[in-house]
Amino acid sequence: MKTSINVTLTGSDSPIEGIATPLTYDGKNAYEFLSTDETLHLVIASDDQGEWHRVAGTDPYFPGWVDELVEQVSVIKR
């Protein structure tokens, strides 16, 4: 069962709250983030070396969100 996780990302004006849901993207582990106001959508996936990258979502976005999202879902998964 895929469990959604409450996540808060750093926005330019204020924090961006939303839900991250685990999924599979091209056979890789991935997460989809959707902000509660539905203005930000971000999909990240790990590569063969375990590095995480943005693979889809809305523009503009902050590259730091990938690391923030991975950090928050990693803490929950432990």
C-alpha positions in Angstrom: 0.0 0.0 0.0 1.3 3.4 -0.9 1.2 5.8 2.0 1.0 9.6 1.3 3.3 11.8 3.4 2.7 15.4 4.5 5.6 17.5 3.2 6.5 21.2 3.5 8.8 22.7 0.9 10.6 26.1 1.1 8.8 28.6 -1.1 10.1 32.0 -2.2 7.4 33.8 -0.1 6.2 31.2 2.3 6.3 27.5 3.0 4.5 25.2 0.5 2.5 22.5 2.1 1.4 19.4 0.3 1.3 15.6 0.0 4.1 13.3 -1.4 3.0 9.9 -2.7 5.4 7.1 -3.5 5.1 5.7 -7.1 7.1 4.0 -9.8 8.4 6.1 -12.8 10.0 4.2 -15.6 10.7 1.3 -13.3 12.4 3.5 -10.7 11.4 4.6 -7.2 9.7 7.9 -7.4 7.6 10.4 -5.4 4.9 12.8 -6.6 4.4 16.0 -4.7 1.2 18.0 -5.0 0.7 21.2 -3.0 -2.5 21.6 -1.1 -3.5 24.5 -3.3 -2.6 22.5 -6.4 -0.3 25.2 -7.8 2.9 23.1 -7.5 3.3 19.6 -8.9 6.7 17.8 -8.7 7.7 14.3 -9.6 11.1 13.0 -8.6 12.7 9.7 -9.4 16.0 7.9 -8.4 18.5 6.9 -11.1 20.6 3.7 -11.2 23.1 5.3 -8.8 20.5 6.3 -6.3 20.6 10.0 -7.1 17.2 11.8 -7.2 16.2 14.0 -10.1 13.1 16.0 -11.1 11.4 14.2 -14.0 8.1 16.1 -14.3 6.1 18.9 -12.8 5.2 22.5 -13.0 7.5 25.4 -13.8 9.1 27.4 -12.4 10.5 25.3 -9.6 13.5 25.5 -7.2 16.1 22.7 -7.7 16.5 22.5 -3.9 13.0 21.1 -3.7 14.3 17.7 -4.9 16.7 17.5 -1.9 14.0 18.8 0.5 11.5 16.3 -0.7 14.0 13.3 -0.5 15.1 14.4 3.0 11.5 14.5 4.3 10.3 11.3 2.8 13.5 9.5 3.9 13.0 10.5 7.6 9.4 9.2 7.4 10.5 5.9 5.8 13.0 5.0 8.6 
